Amino acid sequence: MKKFALSAAMLMAASGPLFAQDPGVYIGVKGGSFKIDAEELDSNDPNGKGFLVGYNLGNGAAIEFEHNKSDTFHAGLSGYYGPQVEGEIETSALYFAYRSQGTVFFKVKGGILKEDVTAEAYGDSADESDTGLSVGAGFGFNLGDVAQIEAEYTIIEEDVGYLSLGLNLRF
């Protein structure tokens, strides 16, 4: 019985790729949709794209720098006809992330995010920047020792989130 238990433990330890557990550098690309939920605005949810650079610290912990930018969004004030505003969202963040072990894993992250919003309405433009805390959660699949796919939702601020799908490659 001891041999069976030891064999099973060794097989489980060796069976799943350990992308998220081994120390090292990785890069990734991601795309998704910014979710805007401001009561005073009727807005489409603009698509976004971005990249990340990370370093696995081991045991599932990592530090990540992430940058995302939206396509142009169009918004109108609630109760008025047609879009009166168009703009873009751009974010840069430094996160501490944790991924669980295994071929299928979950991910949580938290850190500092800088958000830049540019908007134009009737020829007038405005730029606004904000820095604050950001958190996110998701899940992923290890595709061998070099690649992984992740789906996650990140809270940018109270009324803006980012739903994304990404591919990470390890060096």
Secondary structure, DSSP 8 states (H G I E B T S, - for coil): -HHHHHHHHHHHHHHS--TTTS-EEEEEEEEEEEEE--TTEEE---EEEEEEEEEEEETTEEEEEEEEEE--EEEEETTSSS--EEEEEEEEEEEEEEE-SSSEEEEEEEEEEEEEEEEEETTEEEEEEEEEEEEEEEEEEEETTTEEEEEEEEEEETTEEEEEEEEEEE-
